[in-house]
Amino acid sequence: MVKILKDAAKAEKLFPARTDSLVDSCLQGVMGAVCVTDEEDPRSAAAMLGSFIIYGGEPSRELVLAKPAGGFSLTPPDEEWAKLIVSCFPGAVRYPRRAADRNARFDRAKLRSIAGSLPAGYELRRIDAELYRICLNDPVFADGVKNFGTEERYCELGRGIAVLKNGRIVSACSSYSRYREGIETEVDTLEEERRKGLASAASAALILLCLDEGLYPCWDAANGVSVRLAEKLGYTFGGEYSSYWIE
């Protein structure tokens, strides 16, 4: 039987080479959950946060089949887990992702320049309780705030910067999740407002905010556009890895 591990730290040994901050969030008990089939001596685990499930340890069909209803991105640590995911979900779509290294040396002056390069008529605002509620009810920006559950928890643990035009949010860079030492970033822009540097400005401002507070803003890219934006901001990338999207 699959259960949520009450002492998530027991599963640390199952994620020895972890680079994903979402796993850190789960293991630290900040957000998300770690699911196992054996609470006393777990040999397999699934770290679950938002729409992501990241596996560790020995391949477990029971854990894979326990995926909740809805769309999820499943990340295997090796090919044995990958084969298991495909055998459980033949319709799984494999896609590449790239995680930025967690040792970026940001150029604050460059980031301030990027943050200050908004076109006329646009402004940056930190996401507060009011903007949190607006983001939560907008399908374009909800992913950047919804995993915190409440506006109080977002204001306590989350961090975010929105770009406003005539009082309307048109772009935002926010924390998809939080772990003790930092956040995982999520950036979105309305389709009609893209290619104006809005995402760059919001992301640069959020990175500066995090650095001022001693937090590290992690970046994980699902496509080339995200990679290029991250590199512009000062991130460097290691190897590529694969995830599987399940509707």
Legacy VTK file of the C-alpha trace (Angstrom):
# vtk DataFile Version 3.0
C-alpha trace
ASCII
DATASET POLYDATA
POINTS 247 float
0.000 0.000 0.000
1.272 3.459 -0.923
1.493 5.873 1.992
2.797 9.372 2.622
6.050 9.131 4.556
5.637 11.090 7.792
9.371 11.426 8.343
10.351 12.420 4.807
14.046 12.532 5.735
13.999 8.716 5.785
13.891 8.814 1.991
17.008 10.977 1.535
19.157 7.940 0.741
16.891 7.174 -2.226
17.771 10.488 -3.925
21.589 10.479 -3.615
22.422 12.635 -6.631
19.423 14.946 -6.552
19.571 18.249 -8.368
15.845 19.049 -8.329
14.755 21.573 -5.721
11.275 20.021 -5.695
12.798 16.911 -4.106
14.457 19.121 -1.494
11.092 20.753 -0.747
9.541 17.336 -0.139
12.413 15.860 1.876
12.613 18.976 4.063
8.878 18.892 4.731
8.409 22.426 3.418
6.012 21.524 0.589
4.814 18.453 -1.261
5.019 14.876 0.000
7.127 11.734 -0.259
5.170 8.544 -0.988
6.515 5.071 -0.220
5.324 1.475 0.066
7.314 0.777 3.252
7.354 3.470 5.933
9.912 1.729 8.158
12.530 0.855 5.545
11.658 2.585 2.252
13.476 1.277 -0.799
11.439 3.190 -3.367
10.002 6.689 -3.181
8.022 9.235 -5.148
8.505 12.922 -4.353
5.288 14.693 -5.343
4.834 18.453 -5.635
2.404 20.300 -7.882
2.190 18.478 -11.194
5.574 16.768 -10.802
6.464 13.318 -9.496
10.149 12.417 -9.147
11.130 8.845 -8.370
14.041 7.411 -6.426
15.361 4.068 -5.236
14.299 0.702 -6.646
11.685 0.742 -9.432
8.188 0.221 -7.992
5.183 -0.472 -10.196
2.902 0.161 -7.219
4.272 3.687 -6.796
3.964 4.508 -10.496
0.391 3.252 -10.703
-0.494 5.344 -7.643
-0.232 8.538 -9.709
-3.178 10.801 -8.815
-5.751 11.691 -11.450
-4.897 14.558 -13.761
-1.890 15.609 -15.796
1.529 14.909 -14.282
5.166 15.032 -15.301
6.919 11.846 -14.141
10.708 11.962 -13.822
12.651 8.676 -13.628
16.199 8.534 -12.213
17.265 5.855 -14.705
16.141 3.747 -17.658
14.660 0.989 -15.496
12.234 3.487 -13.987
11.621 4.932 -17.466
10.668 1.522 -18.881
8.363 0.971 -15.924
6.592 4.296 -16.498
5.998 3.448 -20.164
4.741 -0.046 -19.330
2.268 1.417 -16.813
1.240 4.316 -19.064
1.725 3.418 -22.750
0.487 6.880 -23.756
3.263 8.638 -21.832
5.009 11.336 -23.870
8.739 11.598 -23.278
10.194 15.098 -23.390
13.574 16.647 -22.507
14.260 19.042 -19.647
17.395 20.872 -18.555
18.140 21.986 -15.007
20.399 24.975 -14.460
23.359 24.411 -12.178
22.862 25.703 -8.649
26.117 27.652 -8.632
25.340 30.595 -10.886
27.367 33.741 -10.224
24.879 36.453 -11.008
25.937 39.882 -12.238
23.734 42.168 -10.136
24.428 45.212 -12.281
23.346 43.329 -15.395
20.228 42.058 -13.640
19.330 45.579 -12.504
19.730 46.756 -16.092
17.442 43.992 -17.377
14.866 44.652 -14.660
14.871 48.325 -15.534
14.398 47.823 -19.269
10.601 47.595 -19.341
8.877 49.412 -22.219
6.878 52.532 -21.387
3.486 51.776 -19.888
4.616 48.696 -17.930
5.578 48.423 -14.261
7.060 45.825 -11.909
5.298 44.942 -8.668
6.077 42.375 -6.035
3.317 39.769 -5.796
1.443 40.471 -2.570
-1.842 39.057 -1.252
-3.880 41.024 -3.785
-1.800 39.975 -6.787
-1.655 36.420 -5.439
-5.454 36.210 -5.654
-5.414 37.606 -9.185
-2.737 35.120 -10.295
-4.552 32.232 -8.637
-7.687 32.900 -10.685
-5.852 33.344 -13.979
-4.996 30.107 -15.828
-1.865 31.711 -17.292
-0.342 32.625 -13.929
-1.912 30.176 -11.463
1.002 27.707 -11.569
3.307 30.322 -10.080
1.334 30.593 -6.836
-1.172 27.751 -6.382
1.121 25.175 -4.766
1.292 27.252 -1.576
-2.383 26.634 -0.831
-3.234 29.981 0.781
-2.289 33.610 0.294
-0.897 33.683 3.838
1.475 30.828 3.099
2.480 32.345 -0.224
3.234 35.696 1.408
5.313 33.879 4.034
7.250 31.440 1.836
6.653 32.449 -1.770
8.339 35.184 -3.765
7.214 36.724 -7.021
7.381 39.718 -9.346
4.602 40.680 -11.754
4.604 42.998 -14.748
1.477 45.160 -14.924
0.045 47.113 -17.835
-2.893 49.380 -17.050
-3.350 47.485 -13.773
-3.481 44.061 -15.457
-0.890 41.311 -14.949
0.689 40.553 -18.323
3.805 38.667 -17.180
5.071 37.191 -13.922
8.008 35.296 -12.470
7.088 33.555 -9.248
7.970 30.658 -6.988
6.487 27.385 -8.162
7.739 25.939 -4.888
9.944 26.685 -1.902
12.660 24.780 -0.102
14.608 26.079 2.894
17.437 27.589 0.898
15.519 28.962 -2.060
12.725 28.668 -4.602
11.944 27.000 -7.919
10.973 29.649 -10.460
7.990 29.709 -12.816
7.723 32.394 -15.491
4.723 33.087 -17.745
3.636 35.847 -20.126
0.402 36.479 -21.980
0.853 35.364 -25.582
0.094 38.788 -27.023
2.670 40.418 -24.729
5.641 38.192 -25.560
8.944 39.286 -27.129
8.913 42.602 -25.297
11.421 41.701 -22.569
8.721 41.419 -19.890
9.685 37.920 -18.707
13.336 38.955 -18.635
12.570 41.995 -16.465
10.345 40.094 -14.047
12.843 37.224 -13.752
15.794 39.557 -13.182
13.865 41.422 -10.488
12.929 38.165 -8.747
16.515 36.904 -8.808
17.671 40.173 -7.215
14.940 39.879 -4.561
16.034 36.338 -3.742
19.720 37.246 -3.583
18.953 40.101 -1.193
17.211 37.603 1.102
19.888 34.929 0.860
17.696 32.608 -1.212
18.712 30.754 -4.371
16.338 30.979 -7.368
16.490 27.567 -9.094
15.659 27.322 -12.778
14.510 24.245 -14.709
13.904 24.609 -18.441
11.352 22.637 -20.447
12.216 24.226 -23.815
14.808 26.224 -25.700
13.133 29.565 -25.010
13.465 28.954 -21.269
17.118 27.926 -21.681
17.987 31.094 -23.607
16.230 33.316 -21.068
18.028 31.599 -18.205
21.414 31.990 -19.873
20.689 35.673 -20.455
20.082 36.032 -16.713
23.351 34.319 -15.773
22.512 30.629 -15.370
24.592 27.789 -16.787
23.262 24.362 -17.688
24.500 20.855 -17.077
23.146 17.764 -18.735
19.728 17.067 -20.135
17.273 14.642 -18.562
13.928 13.192 -19.590
10.469 13.337 -18.077
7.191 11.753 -19.145
3.963 13.677 -19.443
0.834 11.755 -18.505
-2.574 13.280 -19.211
LINES 1 248
247 0 1 2 3 4 5 6 7 8 9 10 11 12 13 14 15 16 17 18 19 20 21 22 23 24 25 26 27 28 29 30 31 32 33 34 35 36 37 38 39 40 41 42 43 44 45 46 47 48 49 50 51 52 53 54 55 56 57 58 59 60 61 62 63 64 65 66 67 68 69 70 71 72 73 74 75 76 77 78 79 80 81 82 83 84 85 86 87 88 89 90 91 92 93 94 95 96 97 98 99 100 101 102 103 104 105 106 107 108 109 110 111 112 113 114 115 116 117 118 119 120 121 122 123 124 125 126 127 128 129 130 131 132 133 134 135 136 137 138 139 140 141 142 143 144 145 146 147 148 149 150 151 152 153 154 155 156 157 158 159 160 161 162 163 164 165 166 167 168 169 170 171 172 173 174 175 176 177 178 179 180 181 182 183 184 185 186 187 188 189 190 191 192 193 194 195 196 197 198 199 200 201 202 203 204 205 206 207 208 209 210 211 212 213 214 215 216 217 218 219 220 221 222 223 224 225 226 227 228 229 230 231 232 233 234 235 236 237 238 239 240 241 242 243 244 245 246
